[in-house]
Amino acid sequence: MTTADRTADSTAGRTADEIAADIAETRNRLAGTIDHLVYRAHPKTIAKRQVESTKAQFVHADGSPDKDKIAKIAGIALGVIVTIIVIRKLVG
């Protein structure tokens, strides 16, 4: 049975008003889906999700800060800053 046959079978006993109501319901579902996709693709929403994801990497499951990861990142940042300062003093 083809898709056209199934569609014909499912609409054979329905009135035009029932079909129109189904079309309107489908249209509303699609509009909601499109609105949701637009929201998810909005740059502010993406940035917010990314910030939340990054913050989550530095917190344990119980909500306490992961001091080891924070210390590692702070050490790396400090090392980069010191390296830049030393290079500038040597060059300049």
C-alpha positions as CSV (number, residue, x, y, z in Angstrom):
1,M,0.0,0.0,0.0
2,T,1.4,3.4,-1.0
3,T,1.4,6.6,1.0
4,A,-1.3,7.9,-1.3
5,D,-3.4,4.9,-0.7
6,R,-3.1,5.2,3.1
7,T,-3.9,8.9,2.8
8,A,-7.0,8.2,0.7
9,D,-8.1,5.5,3.2
10,S,-7.6,7.7,6.2
11,T,-9.5,10.7,4.6
12,A,-12.2,8.7,2.9
13,G,-14.7,8.9,5.8
14,R,-13.8,12.4,7.0
15,T,-15.5,15.7,6.4
16,A,-13.8,18.7,4.9
17,D,-14.0,20.4,8.3
18,E,-12.2,17.5,10.0
19,I,-9.5,17.6,7.4
20,A,-9.2,21.4,7.8
21,A,-8.9,21.0,11.6
22,D,-6.1,18.4,11.1
23,I,-4.3,20.8,8.8
24,A,-4.7,23.7,11.2
25,E,-3.4,21.5,14.1
26,T,-0.4,20.4,12.0
27,R,0.3,24.0,11.0
28,N,0.3,25.0,14.7
29,R,2.6,22.2,15.7
30,L,5.0,23.2,12.9
31,A,4.8,26.8,13.9
32,G,5.7,25.8,17.5
33,T,8.6,23.7,16.2
34,I,9.9,26.5,14.1
35,D,9.6,29.0,17.0
36,H,11.6,26.6,19.2
37,L,14.3,26.2,16.5
38,V,14.6,29.9,16.1
39,Y,14.9,30.3,19.8
40,R,17.6,27.6,20.0
41,A,19.6,29.1,17.1
42,H,19.5,32.7,18.5
43,P,23.0,33.9,19.3
44,K,22.2,35.0,22.8
45,T,20.6,31.6,23.6
46,I,23.7,29.8,22.2
47,A,26.0,32.0,24.2
48,K,24.0,31.4,27.4
49,R,24.1,27.6,26.8
50,Q,27.8,27.8,26.2
51,V,28.4,29.8,29.4
52,E,26.3,27.4,31.4
53,S,28.2,24.4,29.9
54,T,31.5,26.0,30.7
55,K,30.5,26.8,34.3
56,A,29.3,23.2,34.7
57,Q,32.8,21.9,34.0
58,F,34.1,23.7,37.1
59,V,31.4,22.4,39.5
60,H,31.0,19.0,41.1
61,A,27.6,17.2,40.9
62,D,26.7,18.4,44.4
63,G,27.2,22.1,43.4
64,S,30.6,22.7,45.1
65,P,33.4,24.2,43.1
66,D,36.0,21.9,41.6
67,K,39.1,23.6,43.1
68,D,41.5,21.3,41.2
69,K,40.2,22.4,37.8
70,I,40.0,26.0,38.8
71,A,43.6,26.0,40.1
72,K,44.8,24.3,36.9
73,I,43.2,26.9,34.7
74,A,44.3,29.8,36.9
75,G,47.9,28.4,36.7
76,I,47.8,28.2,33.0
77,A,46.4,31.7,32.7
78,L,49.1,33.0,35.0
79,G,51.8,31.2,33.0
80,V,50.6,32.7,29.7
81,I,50.5,36.2,31.2
82,V,54.0,35.9,32.7
83,T,55.3,34.5,29.4
84,I,53.8,37.5,27.5
85,I,55.3,39.9,30.0
86,V,58.8,38.3,29.8
87,I,58.7,38.3,25.9
88,R,57.7,41.9,25.8
89,K,60.5,42.9,28.2
90,L,63.1,40.9,26.2
91,V,61.9,42.3,22.8
92,G,61.1,45.9,23.9
